[in-house]
């Protein structure tokens, strides 16, 4: 495909936007749309076709500081608004997201590559966090203190922290912003957000809708450009009181180190390496359906993806057969094609990593049952792949995969599989499939993970505390706990003696 043809094809797709103003190429700072100095910009491409989607403003450190200044200046007024007033603006933002669901999903599929149905689902998911926190903000202060001193009244209350920095990844370009920003905004904080440079269009569209919803200038800012420059500036600036990051554990540690001099609050949703444990009493078809959904959503590019699938030996053959059939039925293609379930990976680095993990697993004695190579759909597509008899020493059993490759291995006892499942630096989510109620409770306690899903895959949403143990993160997102890092706890002791 020539560059000219690719650009023409993209422009034809752009015409499908009902509201072309949602496609923004400038950053949003202090209520204004601004360009990079001297026109500095970077290219965003469609991973399915390699077509150029946009040239996005690339802001420098000085402009990042301007965004922090705008957020700092807007903070007192936003903080002092009644939570009902903030909630009304958030609810309008939520409504506009749903109203423009199709356009937002189209932009997401074009820049991220996920199937259009998944993009629509993510828009609903992303909007749900705004709705949740629009209500939860009214319940921020529900704690009282029973006085232990005579003639004293004691009060504990949470107050908004200040400016919050948000750094989001490319795999969920809308939901990762709203899950963080809605909590911070509902608590009374202002936000400076930096989206991944691979998927900035979704974030900028959210800023456009936020402006329409009535978010005051400076309350929500989106700064696009070089991550090291922008995030480094936010980390170093004492006016930024908290940083919320989703991404790799390696980058999370770097951000934590850079934030130490200013003692920032940290919320981090980092790497995952989820085990999926299938016991012999499981229904084979149900277990295979759970495995497909847990492994192949977002083409496997999900921190919640089931990377290590442990199957009790008596049902290994039957499960593998059912699982293989479902994997081979998955439709691969560009996200805008009807019925597609597996889209492209985000970039060449992701493809190379998957290829290396497959080759390493085979060298360690694994069997390739289906897939195993790049797909004919294009250079960033990989065949849905199933490996069996995978050694615990293989890289795919030690590292996060982020691709459409399932690794299956056998186990013989509950104690054994718990030990193997916990033998990782990660602890985000674990999946268990068993009909034994007592075992369900034992596994729920024994697995060293922040979230455990039993006999199902979908577990996330506004009301739940999302986060991991060990090196999978710090703090929680969602639920009432999602506002804690964006508030300070203040204690008042008032003399009431006559």
Secondary structure as UniProt FT lines:
FT   HELIX           3..14
FT   TURN            15..16
FT   HELIX           20..22
FT   STRAND          27..29
FT   TURN            30..31
FT   STRAND          32..34
FT   HELIX           37..39
FT   STRAND          41..45
FT   TURN            47..49
FT   STRAND          52..57
FT   HELIX           61..80
FT   HELIX           83..99
FT   HELIX           101..112
FT   HELIX           116..136
FT   HELIX           137..139
FT   TURN            150..151
FT   STRAND          152..160
FT   STRAND          163..167
FT   TURN            171..174
FT   HELIX           175..187
FT   STRAND          190..194
FT   TURN            197..198
FT   HELIX           200..213
FT   TURN            217..219
FT   STRAND          220..222
FT   HELIX           227..236
FT   TURN            238..239
FT   STRAND          240..246
FT   HELIX           249..259
FT   HELIX           260..262
FT   STRAND          265..269
FT   STRAND          274..278
FT   TURN            280..281
FT   HELIX           284..296
FT   HELIX           297..300
FT   TURN            303..304
FT   STRAND          306..312
FT   HELIX           313..315
FT   HELIX           316..328
FT   TURN            335..336
FT   TURN            338..339
FT   HELIX           348..363
FT   TURN            364..365
FT   STRAND          367..370
FT   TURN            376..377
FT   TURN            379..380
FT   STRAND          385..388
FT   TURN            392..393
FT   HELIX           395..397
FT   STRAND          405..411
FT   HELIX           414..422
FT   STRAND          429..433
FT   HELIX           437..446
FT   STRAND          451..454
FT   TURN            462..463
FT   HELIX           470..472
FT   STRAND          473..474
FT   HELIX           480..486
FT   STRAND          487..495
//
